[in-house]
């Protein structure tokens, strides 16, 4: 398999991303991957953290994916875009293509207000591909001190702004996501849910009472299922979020119970991690 590189912003990533995600023709897989950006509420001048998650990845896995997150750089300053658990759980040291460049790459263009993201591997072994649901990356930053209360600063998921391939003179119009099968690219459909950073205090509703720290699913005890529900609500909010379709979706009380990491506001992957540390007796209280 070829392991040439394609530029994403100022970063070199594998040519595989183009061959799988952009060039035509591509076989239609008939499956849809969900890309969901989270939403948080913080005050002007404060820091924020928002997860971008993938869900409904088919059993075949994803060999390459690239997309961008657009934001208003007059309101938000992005300080880092860290790989999430969905990415870091893959043992890169065993993947020979990782020696060519990092499998996960991100670049921040503060002038244009975009974050370009790519993950790709040249490994034929699908055990090194992205599989399952989870956090793809975590965007961290700071809200402008002059931002007005009530402002909703969008985090919009979109295709990367580039040529479909070098010299094509055609602007890429689709998010790249797929894999190679028998030497041919298989393109996966993508559905996106945009996120936002809301400026100001949380809505003045009556907060939940009788907080049971860590009991996200409100069953009266703290267990691994509570951490799992947090990750599910982040990865697939349409199903497991506050207004999710699943009967065991997150509730307002569960959200309050699960918000155990006070370094960030709202539920994040850090809350799930802290609950797991508590269950493993690495910390003594939540």
N, C-alpha and C positions, 0 to 999 in steps of 0.2 A: 504494500500500500504506500502511496506517495506521502511524504511528510514535509512538503514545501510549506512556506509560510505565507500568511496574508496579513496585511496591516489592519489593525483595528485601532483607530486613533493613532497614537505613536507607538503602539505595542505590536510586536510580531507574534502571531499565533498560527496554527497549522493551516495549510492550504485545504486540508480536509474539510474545514468549515465551509469553504466555498463549494467544493465538489459535492458535498452532502446537502448543503442548505440553500444554495443559490442557483447553480447551473441547471439548465433544463435540457432534456426532459428529466423529470423525476417521478418515480413511482409513487402513487398516492397510497398511503397506508390506511386511510379511513379511520384514524384514531386522533383524538384531540388532547394535547397537553395543556394544562392550566398554568399560567404564570400570574401570580398574585402578589401585588405590592401591599404592604400593610399601611395602616393609618394610625397616627398618634396625635396627641394634643399636648403642646408645650407652650410656655410663656415666651414672649420676646426676649432675646438674649440668652436663652437656655439651649442646652444641647439636646439632641434627639437621636433615636435609634429606630430604624424601620427594617423589617425583614422582607426580602423578596423570595418567594417560595415557588416550587414547582409541585404539581400534583397531576394525577392520572397519567403518569408515565407508563407506556405500554410495557408488557413483559419483555419485549425485545430490548428495551433500554434505549438510551440516547447516546449517540457517539459524538455528536457535535450540536451546539446550540449557540446562537449569538443574537443579542438584542440590546437595546439601549433604554435608559430611563431618563426622561427629560424632566427638568426642574427649573424653577425660577431662581436664577443666581442672584437676583437683587434681594431676595428674601432668605434663601438658604445658602449656606456655605458647606459644601461636602468635604469632610476631613479624611474619611476612609471608606473603603468598600471591601469588607472582609469576606472571604469564602465561608459559606455556611456548612452545616453538618452533612448535607447531601453530597457536597463536593469533598470535604476533608476525610470522609469515611473511606474513600477509595485509596488504596495503598499506591501512591504515585511511584515510590521507589521500585516497584515491581513492573511498572509500565515503561518499556523502553522509550516510548515517544516522549516521556516526561524529561528525558535527558536533552531533548532538542529545545524545549522551552517549557515553562510551567503550563500545566493543562488548563488551569484557570487563570484568566487575565482580565484586568479591569483598567480603565483609564478614565480620568475625570477631566472634562473640558469645561472649566468654570466660565470661560468667555461665552460659549454657546449654550451653557446650561444643560449638558448631557453627560451621562455616564455610559460608556460602552463596555459591554460585558461579553465574554466568550469563554466557553469551555469546549475542548475538543481533544480527542485522543486518536492516534493512529493504530491503536491496538485492535487486532481482529477479535481477540478474546472478549466477548461481551461481559464477562465478569468485571471488567475494568470500565464499563460504561455507566452512565447515570441511571439508577433504578430506584423505584419507590417514591414516596412523597417526602418533602422536607424543605429546609431552608437552603436556597441556592447562595444567597449572599446577604450581608447585613450592611445597610447604608447608615453611616453615622455623620453627624454634622452639627452645625450651630444655626440658630435662627437669628436674623438681624435684630439688633436691639431697637431699631426704628420700625419694625414690623407692626402693623396695626392689629389690635385685637379683632377677632372675627375673620381674619384672613384665612382662606383655605388654599394652601400652596400645594398644587398637585404634583404627584410623582407619576408620570405617564409612561407606560411601557410602549415602546415603538420599535420599528426596524432600525438597524444601524444605517446612518446616512453615508452611503458609499456607492461605488459602481457595483453592478451585479458581478462583474469580474473585470480584471484589468483590461482597459481599452474598449469596453463595451459601450461606453457613453450613455448607459442606461442606469437610472437611479434605482437602487435596491428598494423594493416596496413591500417586502415580506420579512417577517421574523424567521431566521433560519433555525431549523430544528429537524434532526433526522439521523440517519445512519446509512452505511453502505451494506448492501446484500448482493452477493454474487457479482461484485464489481459495479453495481448500479446504485445510484442514490435513491433512498427512500425518504420522501418528505413527509413530516408529520404536521398536521394542522395544529394551530395554536389559538387559544382563547385567553385574553388578558383581562385582569381586574386591576385598574389603576389604584394607587394609594394616595395619601396626602399627609401633610403636616399641618394641622390646624393650630392657629395661633390664638392664645388666650387660655382661660381656665376651662376646665371641663364643664359641660352644661349643668346648670343648677337644678339637678334632680335629686330626689331623696336618695342618699347613698345606701347601699346594702348594710344591714346591721348583722351582729353576731358573726363576725368574720372568723372562719376556721382556716388558718393559714395552710395553704397547700392543697386543700380539698376542692380542686377545680371542678370535679364532676358532682360535688355536693352529695356524696353518698355516706358522709359521716366519718370517713377515714382518709388518711393520706397514703397513697400507693402509687405504683408506676403508672397506672391508668390516668392519674391526674396530669402527669407530665406529658403523656401521649396526647391527651385532649388539647393541651396547649399547642403542641406541634401541629395537630390536625386542624385546629382553628386558624392557625397561621398559614398553613399550606393550602387549605381548601375552605376558605371562609363561606363560600356559597352553601356548603354542606354542614360544616361544623362551627361556623361563626355564630355571633349573637342572634342572627336571623336565619340560621342555617336550616336546610331541609331535613336533616337527620333528627330523629326523635331524641338523640342524646347530644344535641349541639350545646355549645357553651351558653350559659345564662349570665345575667348581670351579677348574680351572687357568686357564681363560679369564677367569673372574671376577677371579682374583688378578692376572692379566696386565693386565686392562683397568682396574684400580683405580689410575689414575695421578694423580688429583686428590686429594691428601692433606688438603685443607681439609675434605672430607666423608668419612664412613666408608661403605664399600660403593659399588656402582656407581650413578652418577647421570648425568644429562645433561651434567654438567660434565666427566666423564671423556671422553665422546664429543667434546665441544668441544675439550678439550685435545689429543686425538689428531689432530683436524682441523687445529688450529693448528700442530702438529708437522709434519704432512704439507705444509702451506703454507709451512713454514720461518719461521713467525712466532715460534716458540720453537725452541731448539736441542736440547733434551733432554726426555724424559718423566720 
